[in-house]
Amino acid sequence: MSAVATSEAAEGTAAEATAADGEILDAEIVGEDERLLPAVPVDDAAPATPPAPAPYHVTRHTVLAEGELPPRSDGQPAFTATDFTVPDRVKKRIAERGARNTRVNRDSTRTRFEQWCRDEGRVARPTTTTANVAAYFGHLMETGKPDGGGRYSPDSLLAYCSRIVSWYPKGERPDASLVREMIEDYRLEEFIPAGGETERSAGLTLKYLVRVLAGIDETTRIGRRDAAVLVLQYGMLYRSVEVANLLVKHVRVDADGVWVWTAMSKTRRTGRGRWRFVRDRADLRTVARVRAWLADLRELREPVAQDQNPMDGEPAYLPAKPLFRALTTTGNLKRRQNATVRGLFLTGRAVNEMVKARAAAAGVALVNGLKVTSHSLRAGPNTDMAEALVPLAERNTAGDWSAASTLADDVYNRPDGTIDTSKHDPLDAVPLWGRPEREETIR
C-alpha cells in the first residue's frame, strides 16, 4: 500500500491511501501514543473470564477439619535472604553439634563410603541405593580392615551402617534392615567361628587397685595426681573422659568422703547432673588423696613464656578449671597452646595411657588374661559390688548406665534427683583391701 501525506496530514488531517488492489481508503494518521488509538470493541455476549482459584499451601503434613480450607499460599510469610542466614559463629556451632568423637567417627565413616562409591563408579550423594550400601558392607566383610588390621567386628559394622543410613533424608534412606541382617549373619557364620569375639578390658578390682596405688610415688605431684584420678575413677565407675572432664568445683571433700558432681555422662547427655557420695576407705584413702591433689592445684599457676610457674600467675585452682591437668616432669603445668581440641583438659586417651602404665609398673598389666585399661576402673568396682551382693539396679545407678538397662532406682537422692542425702555408697559392701581376711587381721 502506498500513501501520500502532506505535512498537514501529519498534523492530523485526512489523507488518501491507495491499497494494492486499487481501493481508496480514508485514514487518519495519529501519533504513537496508544491512548489515542480506538478502544477494542467489547462483545457483550462473550462470557466473563472466571477469576483464578485461590492458591493454597498444602503439604503431606496438612491436617484439616471437615469443610476447612487450607491456608492460602499468598498468606505465607515472605522470607528474605536474612531469614536463611546465620553468623559464622552460629554456622560453626551447627557444624560442630554433638560430641566431637561422635562427629569425627561419623564423618570419617561417611567419607570412606563416599570414596568407595566413587572408586566403584557408584553414586553416594545426594542420595544412594540400598544396593550400593549392601555392596559396600559386603566389601568390608570380605576384605577386612586396611593394612591387615583383621576383620571388622559386627558391632563396628552396625555403627557404620547407622552413620551412613542417617546421612540421607527420611524417605530417601537405604533399607538399613537388610544391611543389619547381613551383619548378624556375618557375626554368626563368619566372625565368631573365626575367633573374632570382642576382647574386653579386665576388671581392676580392689585387690589389684591397691597394688597399683602402692607402686605410685606420691611424694611427686604427678604421683599425687594419678593416685587421685585412680581412686575417684574407681569410686565413681567413671569412663576415662568423664574423670578427665571434672572441674575443680565438681569435687567437694567432706570429713568421711568426697562428693562428686557428674554434669553429663556418655549415657546421660541431657537433663540434670547429679552429686554422688564416695565414702572414704582405709584401703583407698580417697579423702587424703583428693585433698593432697587439691593442695597441689592451689600452688600451681598457669605458665607464661618466661616462667613455668609464676608466683603472680593465674591460679590453676579456679572453680571452672579442669580438676586434673597435664604436668611437666618437674610437676608444673604444661603449656597447652597446641591443645586446640581439649584445651586445658586431659584427653581420655591420656588417662587411659596413665592407667595402663601404672598397672604395668605394679605388675598387673593383665588380669585373668585380659588387658588392664582405663575401662577396667568401671568393670572392677562393678565386679567387686556384684561379689558383695549389691543389687543390680543399685550398681547400674552407681555406674550411670543407660535407662534401658537400669531400674532408675534413685531412692537415696533428693527429690530433684541430684544429691544422695543418705551418704549411701554401694562400695560400703566391699570388704577393705578386697579381702575379708585382711579386714579381720587389721581389727
C-alpha positions as CSV (number, residue, x, y, z in Angstrom):
1,M,0.0,0.0,0.0
2,S,1.2,3.5,-0.9
3,A,0.2,6.7,0.8
4,V,0.7,10.3,0.1
5,A,0.6,12.6,3.1
6,T,1.2,16.2,3.3
7,S,2.7,18.0,6.3
8,E,-0.9,19.0,7.2
9,A,-1.9,15.3,7.2
10,A,1.0,14.6,9.7
11,E,-0.7,17.1,12.0
12,G,-3.9,15.0,12.0
13,T,-5.8,15.9,8.7
14,A,-7.4,13.4,6.5
15,A,-5.4,11.8,3.7
16,E,-5.9,9.3,1.0
17,A,-4.1,6.0,0.7
18,T,-4.1,3.7,-2.3
19,A,-4.3,0.0,-1.5
20,A,-2.6,-2.7,-3.5
21,D,-6.0,-3.6,-5.1
22,G,-6.7,-0.1,-6.1
23,E,-9.3,0.5,-3.3
24,I,-9.3,4.0,-1.8
25,L,-9.3,4.1,2.0
26,D,-9.9,7.1,4.2
27,A,-7.5,7.1,7.2
28,E,-6.4,9.3,10.0
29,I,-2.7,9.5,10.9
30,V,-2.1,9.9,14.6
31,G,0.9,9.9,16.8
32,E,2.4,6.8,18.5
33,D,0.6,7.4,21.8
34,E,-1.5,4.3,22.4
35,R,-4.0,6.4,24.4
36,L,-5.2,7.9,21.1
37,L,-6.0,4.6,19.5
38,P,-9.6,3.5,19.2
39,A,-10.8,1.2,22.0
40,V,-11.2,-2.5,21.2
41,P,-14.9,-3.2,20.8
42,V,-16.3,-5.4,23.6
43,D,-18.7,-8.2,22.8
44,D,-21.3,-8.1,25.4
45,A,-22.3,-11.6,24.6
46,A,-18.9,-13.1,25.5
47,P,-18.7,-14.7,28.9
48,A,-16.5,-13.0,31.5
49,T,-13.2,-14.7,32.4
50,P,-13.6,-16.5,35.7
51,P,-11.2,-15.5,38.5
52,A,-8.2,-17.7,39.2
53,P,-8.8,-20.1,42.1
54,A,-7.2,-19.1,45.4
55,P,-3.8,-20.6,45.7
56,Y,-3.5,-22.9,48.8
57,H,-0.4,-24.1,50.6
58,V,-0.8,-27.9,51.1
59,T,1.8,-30.4,52.1
60,R,1.7,-34.0,53.2
61,H,1.5,-32.8,56.8
62,T,-1.6,-30.6,56.3
63,V,-4.5,-31.6,58.6
64,L,-7.9,-30.1,58.0
65,A,-11.3,-30.4,59.7
66,E,-14.4,-31.2,57.6
67,G,-15.1,-28.2,55.3
68,E,-12.0,-26.3,56.4
69,L,-9.9,-24.7,53.7
70,P,-6.1,-25.0,53.7
71,P,-4.0,-21.9,54.4
72,R,-3.5,-19.7,51.4
73,S,-0.1,-19.7,49.8
74,D,-0.3,-15.9,49.3
75,G,-0.7,-15.6,53.1
76,Q,2.6,-17.3,53.8
77,P,5.5,-15.1,55.2
78,A,7.7,-13.5,52.6
79,F,11.1,-14.7,53.6
80,T,14.2,-12.8,52.5
81,A,17.9,-13.8,52.5
82,T,18.2,-12.6,56.1
83,D,15.8,-15.4,57.2
84,F,18.2,-18.0,55.9
85,T,21.5,-16.5,57.1
86,V,23.3,-17.1,60.4
87,P,26.5,-15.6,61.7
88,D,29.7,-17.6,61.1
89,R,29.9,-18.5,64.8
90,V,26.4,-20.0,64.7
91,K,27.3,-21.9,61.5
92,K,30.3,-23.3,63.3
93,R,28.1,-24.4,66.2
94,I,25.7,-26.1,63.8
95,A,28.6,-27.9,62.0
96,E,30.1,-29.0,65.3
97,R,27.0,-30.1,67.1
98,G,27.2,-33.3,69.1
99,A,30.2,-34.8,70.8
100,R,33.5,-34.3,69.0
101,N,34.4,-38.0,68.9
102,T,30.9,-38.8,67.5
103,R,31.4,-36.2,64.8
104,V,34.8,-37.4,63.9
105,N,33.8,-41.1,63.7
106,R,30.6,-40.2,61.8
107,D,32.3,-38.0,59.2
108,S,35.2,-40.5,58.6
109,T,32.7,-43.3,58.1
110,R,30.7,-41.4,55.5
111,T,33.8,-40.1,53.8
112,R,35.1,-43.7,53.3
113,F,31.8,-44.8,51.9
114,E,31.7,-41.9,49.5
115,Q,35.2,-42.6,48.3
116,W,34.5,-46.3,47.8
117,C,31.4,-45.4,45.7
118,R,33.4,-43.0,43.7
119,D,36.1,-45.7,43.0
120,E,33.4,-48.2,42.1
121,G,31.5,-45.9,39.8
122,R,28.6,-45.7,42.1
123,V,26.6,-42.8,43.4
124,A,26.8,-41.9,47.1
125,R,25.4,-38.3,47.1
126,P,23.0,-36.6,47.3
127,T,21.2,-39.9,47.6
128,T,22.1,-43.5,47.1
129,T,20.6,-47.0,46.8
130,T,20.2,-50.0,49.1
131,A,22.3,-52.0,46.7
132,N,25.2,-49.5,47.0
133,V,25.1,-49.8,50.8
134,A,24.8,-53.5,50.8
135,A,27.7,-53.9,48.3
136,Y,29.9,-51.6,50.5
137,F,29.2,-53.7,53.6
138,G,29.8,-56.9,51.7
139,H,33.2,-55.4,50.7
140,L,34.1,-54.6,54.3
141,M,33.1,-58.1,55.5
142,E,35.2,-59.8,52.7
143,T,38.3,-57.6,52.8
144,G,38.6,-56.6,56.5
145,K,40.4,-53.7,57.8
146,P,43.1,-52.0,55.7
147,D,46.8,-52.8,56.2
148,G,46.0,-56.3,57.5
149,G,44.2,-55.0,60.6
150,G,41.9,-58.0,60.8
151,R,38.2,-58.5,60.5
152,Y,35.7,-55.8,61.3
153,S,33.7,-56.6,64.3
154,P,29.9,-56.8,63.8
155,D,29.3,-54.1,66.3
156,S,31.6,-51.7,64.4
157,L,29.7,-52.6,61.2
158,L,26.4,-51.9,62.8
159,A,27.7,-48.5,63.9
160,Y,28.9,-47.7,60.4
161,C,25.5,-48.7,59.0
162,S,23.7,-46.3,61.3
163,R,26.1,-43.4,60.4
164,I,25.7,-44.0,56.6
165,V,21.9,-44.5,56.5
166,S,21.2,-41.5,58.7
167,W,23.2,-39.3,56.2
168,Y,20.2,-39.3,54.0
169,P,16.8,-37.5,54.5
170,K,13.9,-39.6,55.8
171,G,12.0,-41.1,53.0
172,E,15.2,-41.4,50.9
173,R,17.2,-43.7,53.1
174,P,18.5,-47.1,52.0
175,D,17.0,-50.2,53.7
176,A,19.0,-50.5,56.8
177,S,17.2,-53.6,58.0
178,L,18.6,-55.6,55.0
179,V,22.2,-54.5,55.9
180,R,21.7,-55.3,59.6
181,E,20.5,-58.8,58.7
182,M,23.7,-59.2,56.6
183,I,25.8,-58.1,59.6
184,E,24.1,-60.5,62.0
185,D,24.6,-63.4,59.6
186,Y,28.3,-62.3,59.3
187,R,28.5,-62.4,63.1
188,L,27.2,-65.9,63.5
189,E,28.6,-67.5,60.4
190,E,32.0,-65.9,59.9
191,F,33.1,-63.6,62.8
192,I,32.5,-65.8,65.8
193,P,33.7,-69.1,64.2
194,A,36.9,-67.4,63.2
195,G,37.6,-66.4,66.9
196,G,36.6,-62.8,66.4
197,E,34.9,-62.3,69.8
198,T,35.4,-58.8,71.1
199,E,38.1,-58.6,73.8
200,R,37.0,-56.7,76.8
201,S,39.1,-54.9,79.4
202,A,40.0,-56.6,82.6
203,G,38.3,-55.7,85.8
204,L,40.7,-53.7,88.0
205,T,39.1,-54.9,91.3
206,L,40.1,-53.6,94.6
207,K,42.7,-56.2,95.4
208,Y,44.6,-55.2,92.2
209,L,43.9,-51.5,92.5
210,V,45.6,-51.3,95.9
211,R,48.7,-52.9,94.4
212,V,48.7,-50.2,91.7
213,L,48.3,-47.4,94.2
214,A,51.1,-48.9,96.4
215,G,53.5,-48.6,93.4
216,I,52.9,-44.9,92.9
217,D,55.4,-42.4,94.3
218,E,53.1,-39.9,95.9
219,T,55.9,-37.6,97.0
220,T,55.6,-36.1,93.5
221,R,52.9,-34.0,92.0
222,I,52.4,-36.4,89.1
223,G,52.1,-39.3,91.6
224,R,49.5,-37.5,93.7
225,R,47.5,-36.5,90.6
226,D,47.5,-40.1,89.3
227,A,46.5,-41.5,92.6
228,A,43.6,-39.1,92.9
229,V,42.5,-40.0,89.4
230,L,42.5,-43.7,90.2
231,V,40.5,-43.6,93.4
232,L,37.9,-41.2,92.0
233,Q,37.5,-43.2,88.8
234,Y,37.1,-46.4,90.8
235,G,34.7,-44.8,93.3
236,M,32.5,-43.3,90.5
237,L,32.8,-46.1,88.0
238,Y,33.9,-43.4,85.5
239,R,34.9,-43.7,81.9
240,S,38.2,-42.1,81.1
241,V,36.8,-38.9,79.5
242,E,34.3,-38.5,82.4
243,V,37.1,-38.2,85.0
244,A,39.1,-36.0,82.6
245,N,36.1,-33.7,82.3
246,L,35.8,-33.0,86.0
247,L,36.1,-29.3,87.1
248,V,37.5,-28.1,90.4
249,K,34.0,-27.2,91.5
250,H,32.8,-30.7,90.8
251,V,34.6,-32.2,93.8
252,R,33.8,-31.3,97.5
253,V,35.7,-33.0,100.3
254,D,33.8,-34.0,103.4
255,A,35.1,-35.5,106.7
256,D,34.2,-39.0,105.7
257,G,34.2,-39.0,102.0
258,V,34.1,-37.0,98.8
259,W,31.1,-35.6,96.9
260,V,31.5,-35.7,93.1
261,W,29.2,-34.0,90.6
262,T,28.7,-35.6,87.3
263,A,27.4,-33.0,84.9
264,M,27.0,-35.3,81.9
265,S,27.9,-38.8,81.0
266,K,28.0,-40.9,77.8
267,T,24.6,-42.4,78.6
268,R,23.1,-39.3,80.1
269,R,23.9,-36.4,77.8
270,T,20.9,-34.3,78.7
271,G,19.0,-33.4,81.8
272,R,20.3,-32.6,85.2
273,G,23.6,-33.6,86.6
274,R,23.9,-35.3,90.0
275,W,26.0,-35.4,93.1
276,R,27.2,-38.8,94.4
277,F,29.0,-39.6,97.6
278,V,32.2,-41.7,97.6
279,R,32.9,-42.8,101.2
280,D,36.5,-42.7,102.4
281,R,38.1,-46.1,103.0
282,A,41.3,-47.1,104.7
283,D,42.4,-49.1,101.7
284,L,41.9,-46.3,99.1
285,R,42.3,-43.2,101.3
286,T,40.2,-41.2,98.9
287,V,39.8,-38.1,101.1
288,A,43.6,-37.9,101.8
289,R,44.5,-38.4,98.1
290,V,42.0,-35.9,96.8
291,R,43.0,-33.3,99.4
292,A,46.6,-33.7,98.5
293,W,45.9,-33.1,94.8
294,L,43.7,-30.1,95.6
295,A,46.6,-28.6,97.7
296,D,48.9,-29.0,94.7
297,L,46.4,-27.2,92.5
298,R,46.3,-24.3,94.9
299,E,50.1,-23.9,94.5
300,L,50.1,-24.1,90.7
301,R,50.0,-21.2,88.3
302,E,49.4,-21.1,84.6
303,P,52.7,-21.0,82.8
304,V,53.9,-18.0,80.8
305,A,56.7,-17.6,78.2
306,Q,59.3,-16.6,80.8
307,D,58.2,-18.8,83.8
308,Q,56.7,-22.2,84.1
309,N,55.0,-21.4,87.4
310,P,55.0,-17.6,88.0
311,M,54.2,-16.5,91.6
312,D,51.7,-13.9,90.3
313,G,50.3,-16.0,87.5
314,E,46.7,-17.1,87.0
315,P,45.8,-19.8,89.6
316,A,45.1,-23.4,88.4
317,Y,42.7,-23.7,91.4
318,L,39.6,-22.0,90.0
319,P,36.1,-23.4,90.0
320,A,35.6,-23.6,86.3
321,K,39.1,-25.0,85.5
322,P,39.8,-28.7,85.0
323,L,40.4,-30.7,88.1
324,F,43.2,-32.8,86.6
325,R,45.9,-31.2,84.5
326,A,48.8,-32.1,82.3
327,L,52.1,-31.8,84.2
328,T,55.7,-31.5,83.3
329,T,58.2,-34.0,84.7
330,T,59.1,-31.4,87.4
331,G,55.4,-31.1,88.4
332,N,54.5,-27.8,86.8
333,L,51.6,-27.2,84.5
334,K,52.3,-27.9,80.8
335,R,51.8,-25.2,78.2
336,R,48.7,-26.1,76.1
337,Q,48.9,-23.7,73.2
338,N,48.8,-26.6,70.7
339,A,45.9,-28.4,72.5
340,T,43.3,-26.9,70.2
341,V,40.6,-29.6,70.9
342,R,40.7,-30.2,74.6
343,G,42.5,-27.1,75.8
344,L,43.4,-27.3,79.4
345,F,41.6,-30.7,79.9
346,L,43.4,-34.0,79.8
347,T,42.2,-36.3,77.0
348,G,40.5,-39.7,77.7
349,R,43.4,-41.3,75.8
350,A,45.9,-39.7,78.2
351,V,44.0,-41.1,81.2
352,N,43.9,-44.5,79.5
353,E,47.7,-44.4,78.9
354,M,48.3,-43.4,82.5
355,V,46.2,-46.3,83.9
356,K,47.9,-48.8,81.7
357,A,51.4,-47.5,82.6
358,R,50.6,-47.6,86.4
359,A,49.1,-51.1,86.2
360,A,52.1,-52.4,84.2
361,A,54.5,-50.8,86.8
362,A,52.7,-52.7,89.5
363,G,52.8,-56.0,87.6
364,V,49.1,-56.2,86.8
365,A,49.0,-55.3,83.2
366,L,46.9,-58.4,82.7
367,V,44.2,-59.7,84.9
368,N,42.8,-63.2,84.1
369,G,44.4,-62.8,80.7
370,L,42.6,-59.5,79.9
371,K,44.4,-56.2,79.5
372,V,44.0,-53.5,82.1
373,T,42.8,-50.2,80.6
374,S,41.0,-47.2,81.8
375,H,37.7,-49.0,81.3
376,S,38.9,-51.6,83.9
377,L,38.1,-49.0,86.5
378,R,34.4,-49.4,85.5
379,A,34.4,-53.1,85.3
380,G,36.5,-53.5,88.6
381,P,34.2,-51.8,91.1
382,N,31.1,-53.3,89.4
383,T,32.6,-56.8,89.9
384,D,33.5,-56.0,93.5
385,M,30.0,-54.9,94.2
386,A,28.5,-57.9,92.4
387,E,30.6,-60.2,94.6
388,A,29.4,-58.3,97.6
389,L,25.7,-58.9,96.5
390,V,25.0,-55.3,95.8
391,P,21.7,-55.3,93.8
392,L,22.0,-54.8,90.0
393,A,19.7,-51.8,90.0
394,E,22.0,-50.1,92.5
395,R,25.1,-50.9,90.6
396,N,23.7,-49.6,87.4
397,T,22.7,-46.4,89.1
398,A,26.2,-46.1,90.6
399,G,27.8,-46.6,87.1
400,D,25.4,-44.2,85.4
401,W,24.4,-46.8,82.8
402,S,21.6,-46.1,80.4
403,A,17.9,-46.1,81.4
404,A,17.3,-49.1,79.2
405,S,19.5,-51.2,81.4
406,T,18.6,-49.8,84.8
407,L,15.6,-49.7,87.2
408,A,16.2,-46.0,87.7
409,D,16.5,-46.6,91.5
410,D,17.2,-43.2,92.9
411,V,15.7,-43.6,96.3
412,Y,18.7,-42.2,98.1
413,N,18.7,-38.9,96.2
414,R,17.0,-35.7,97.0
415,P,13.6,-35.1,95.3
416,D,15.2,-33.3,92.5
417,G,17.4,-36.3,91.8
418,T,20.7,-34.5,92.1
419,I,22.1,-35.5,95.5
420,D,22.2,-38.5,97.8
421,T,21.4,-37.2,101.2
422,S,21.8,-40.5,102.9
423,K,25.6,-40.7,102.1
424,H,24.9,-44.1,100.8
425,D,27.8,-45.6,98.9
426,P,27.3,-49.1,97.3
427,L,31.0,-49.8,97.7
428,D,30.4,-49.9,101.5
429,A,29.6,-53.6,101.0
430,V,33.0,-54.4,99.5
431,P,35.5,-55.6,102.2
432,L,38.5,-53.4,102.9
433,W,41.5,-54.3,100.7
434,G,39.3,-56.6,98.7
435,R,39.9,-59.4,101.1
436,P,37.7,-60.1,104.2
437,E,40.5,-61.9,106.0
438,R,42.7,-58.7,105.7
439,E,39.9,-56.7,107.4
440,E,39.7,-59.2,110.3
441,T,43.5,-59.0,110.7
442,I,43.5,-55.2,110.9
443,R,40.8,-55.4,113.6
